[in-house]
Amino acid sequence: MGCVSSNLLNQDEELSQLGSSALGHHIVSLTSTTYGLLTLDPPSNPPPRFTLASLFPSEPKPEVINSWELMSGLDTESFRFSPKLHFPTLCPPNGENRVVIHTTSLRGVRKTFEACNAVRAAFEALGLLVCERDVSMHSAFREELRVLLKGKQREAMLPPRVFVKGLYIGGADEMLKVAEEGLLGELLQGLPRKKVGAVCHGCGDMRFLPCSHCNGSCKTVLLVPRKQGRTLVVKCSHCNENGLVLCPVCR
């Protein structure tokens, strides 16, 4: 037979007759006609390829959060913080239902004077009735503040000092912090307000009047009993060290 397949079969029979020794030195030459009859070994599986997906597993889908459910109940009364928990109870005389400010009108220390003016202006801008107690004009106010803040450092006793409804707020810095935290509105709720343009008809909002007994001199003349024509000069018992008395209308 002259076909290629029969020639290959004849060659196989000849190789089997020669033995295994001939196979070790047999060289096979391939031609273009024999390529189609060769059975090649199957290719080995390629190594697994690393991808970004295998190195970084996909993140789970984000969970949908309902913000309305989280905020439900925030506007209830039970959730609100009471400002009374933030401030100690220190009530000056007749300060249960009013704003009491201990200030100074002396300009010796500019920082203190400007802080007092700033606190006073803040309450006046809100239209509130304020009981201002000037420690430089009346020593009784200075002693009152010392008793209220007994045991505190000297810096903590410097004016201005603010009291609201019997609660000790602090100085100008504490007032600013209260306003920033949004607690000032609730603290001042229910307090009496001042009419626009209203001025005390007794003192003109000066809060002090000259003493009518000594005319501001702090001295009075007394007749000595049993000594005719003998007089004695004594300190006036009706006014303070500056010859002033508190206004009976707005005190």
Phi, psi and omega in degrees: 000142184258004182282164184292322184293323180290325177297321179294323178294319178297322179294325178296321180293322179294322180293324179293329179284329181289331179099177185287339180293327180287334182290330183292337183243016183271130179249126181259127175256131183261140175243173182294338181279344182260355182297324184286344181264354181281139176256111182274150176295143178297140181295141178291151181294131179293151178297150181298139180270137178270130179239168178297329180293324179285327179284322181240098180299148182295138180285149177292158180296138181296144180280138180276121181250130178272108183293332179293324177292324179292324183271358179293129180097351180290335181267008179281158182293330183289337183274338184288143179272135179277129179295343179295339179283345185267339190234143178286157179272108176221103186254118173289165179303131180059036180244022184292323185227049181201171175262123179244127180236125172266116185234183173219143178258003177283140182260014182299317177251109187297320182298317179293317180297316180291326177295320177296317179296322181293317180293318179298316180294327180296317179287324177294325178294333178277354178075029182263150171282122185242134174264101181266131181239105185277113183287342179275344180259342184214114183294336178295326177291322178295319177292324177299316179293323179296321179290320181296319184257031180298134180094350179270164180291162183297324180296330181284351180259357180287138176291156003277151175232129189246133175233132180230119178054039179079010178251137179273114182273314180127209182263203183294320180294319178293324177297319178296320179294320178297319179294321180292327180278355178078020181264350185293321181298318180288328178294321184270002182293131177088358180280149180294145181248158182263138178290147182295125179080001181285137180227141179299126182280355179270316185234357183068034181066020175272341175071356178225153176226150174296145181293132181279347181273320181246000181059031177087005181272348181067012181228145175227156181252126180244145174277131180280122180294150178067005176229098186296128179078001181269130180239161181220131179267124181230167178288140180291133182267004184256342184238175179270193184292345180255009180073026183241155174232153178291144178296125181290346183273313186249014181288000000 
